Amino acid sequence: MPQLTAKESRITPEGVVFSGDARLTQDGVILTADEIIYRTKEQLAAARGHVVFTHEGARLLAEEVYFNVEKKEFDVRHFRGGQFPYYVSGDRATGTAQAATLFGAQVQYGETEPLVPILSAPKIAWERDTSVTVDKGKLALGDTLGIPVPGFSLALPEPAIRYTDVGVGYSSTLGAELNVTFAPPVGKGIRAGADLGLFSKRGVLIGPVATYDTFPAEKKKKDSKTPPPRCRCCGACQQSARSFRTRSFRRPAHRLHP
């Protein structure tokens, strides 16, 4: 049974109402709120008002939390939280400590800053120590308009930042620039995503980006036993075929701001 404390408690047809610094603790779960209604028959705790849901170091702030103390299942409404460097917010999250699904979610890498990378998706499925699957979403820098990215799945503990490239520079034509490319794997030998650049002289430019492997694994193994052929683009080129096994392309960028 969970431990429930509060300044006041009363019995109602809806359940036992704990109000005023209400607190529920059970097996590493800590739930605090202005009010917690505990339904004994369903073994369900409904928390409302300044809700804080904590489990194994992860902390979420929410408007409402429904927690089944027997099944250890939660249903969180309008939440935000996380641990450095990842922060998440969303409309709803359901699941357990082992697997959860986030709806209307935003994942932010780093502290809140004007140009922090933000990935938005209608649905993100997470399985502990196994994988993260993201529906088609959008990638943005801070409050800039996002660009579409395809759905993808990452094996854990492989970090998503592995597929993110960030570059800064300066040129006389573009001025100071900040460029972010996010291209996670979307298929065997294929990575696709978005390229977003912020230029002091041209504003914000966006466009899709993809990288693909032009040789299957069997072909690569065979190639390793033979001398690397020359590039077919010109007879003088001395580059080996290894330089062309991984190819990438970027569609023309779209300007967001003058």
Summary of the structure (lengths in Angstrom):
residues: 258
radius of gyration: 24.6
end to end distance: 60.8
largest distance: 87.3
contacts: 752
relative contact order: 0.08
helix: 6%
strand: 62%
